[in-house]
Amino acid sequence: MQHFEISRVIAASPETIWALLADHEGMKRWAPVREVVRRRPGSPDPNGVGAIRTVRAFGIVVDERITDFDPGTRLGYTLVGGAPIRDHSAQITLSPDAGGTRVVWDVRFRALVPGTGWLLETAIRRGLERLLGALRTRAEAS
């Protein structure tokens, strides 16, 4: 099992950051993705638990299911298709921090092909670092 965490402090409120993270289809306005489409609504919030979104970015297309949706605090999802990994889960937590909000992205997965976990972790980590950078830029400009 691969596991890593990325943490950043963003000079914006948890509510501002949450509004960006929880608006799946609106992600294309700030994130380095081509498109995010909500394929199935969640309940009770359409972007909440049970929602399935398709993310298209840089030659990859993945489907994710929202597993945790606690407004202003936590967003969790699992990968349900589109990448050479299994047992993927991610948790994004927001907490007040001096100067803004600490955003922690916690990721776990298993590589489909043994021995490739480190390579996949490197690629996923780089993508999420870019995503967090874009989130910071947009949230701090709001």
N, C-alpha and C positions, 0 to 999 in steps of 0.2 A: 504494500500500500504506500503510495506517495502521499506526502502531506507537506504543505507549506502555507505560510501566512504572509500577507503584505499589509502593512499598517502605515497610514498617513494621517496627519492632522490637516484639516481643511478649515480655512478661516470663514466659516459659514455655519449657520445653525443646523441642527439635525433635521429640522422641518424643511429647510431649503434643499438639503442633500437628498432627503427622502423623496421629495416631490420629483426630483430628477430620476432617481433610481427606480421608483415604483411606477413610472409612466413608461411602460415597455415600448409602445409604438413611438413615443416621443424621444427615445434614446438616440435616434438617428440625427437629431438636431444638435447633439453635443458629443456623442461618442464616436470613436473611429470605427463605425460600422456602416454598411450600405443600407441595411434595412432590418427592422425588427417588426414582426407581425404576430399579433396575438391570435393563435389558432383556435384556442378554446378558452372561454372565460372562466375565471375562478369564482369563488363564492365566499362571503357575500360580495366582496369587492371584485369587479371583473379582472383586475390585475393581481388578485390575491391567490390564496391557496387553491391549487387545482388548475390554475391557468397554465396553458402551454403556449410558449412563444418560440418562434423560429428566428434565429439570428443569422444574418448573412454578412460576412466580413472577410475580406482578403482571401477569397478563394475557398472559404469554408462555409458550411451551412450546418448549424446545430439546432436541435430542438431541446428545450429546457422546460421542466415542470416546476412550478412554484410550490415549495413545500412548507415555507414558513413566511408569514406576512404580518409583522407587528409594526404598524405605522410609527415612523420616527425612530425605530430601534433596531429592527432585524428583518432581513430578507434572505430566505434560503431557497435553493433550487437544486435540482438534480438534472443531469444530462440524460435524455431519453433517446438520443440518436444523433448520428452525424460525425462522430470522432472515433479514433481508434483507442478508446478507453472504455472502461466499465466501472461500475460502482462509484461513479463521480457524484460528489455532493459539494456544495459550496454554501457558505454562510457569510453574509455581509452584516456586520454589526456597527451601529452608530452609537457613540457615547460622548457626552460633553467633555471637553478637554480645554486646558488653558489656551485661549486664542481661537477657539472654534469647536470643531467636532473631530474626534478620532474615528476614522473609518478603518475597520479591520476586515480583510477578505481572507477567509479560511477555506482552503481547498483540499479535498481528498479524492484520490482516484487510483485505479489499477490500470496498468497498460495491458492492452490485448496481446501484444507481442513481448514476451519476456526480455528483459534487458534494455527496453526502450523507455522506461519510466523517467529516467533522468533527462532524456531529450525532450519528451513531452512536457515534463515539468518546466524546463527552460522556456519552451515556446509558450506555454500557458502563462507562466509568470510574466514574461515580456509583454504579452497581450494585455494582461490585467494591469500592469504598471502603466501602460499607455492609456488604458481606460481610466485609471485613477487620476492620471495627469489631466485628461480631458474633463473629468468630473470636477477636479479642483478648479480648473480654469473657468468653467461655466458657473459653478456654485459661487465662487468668489466674485464673479462679475455681476451676480444677481443682486 
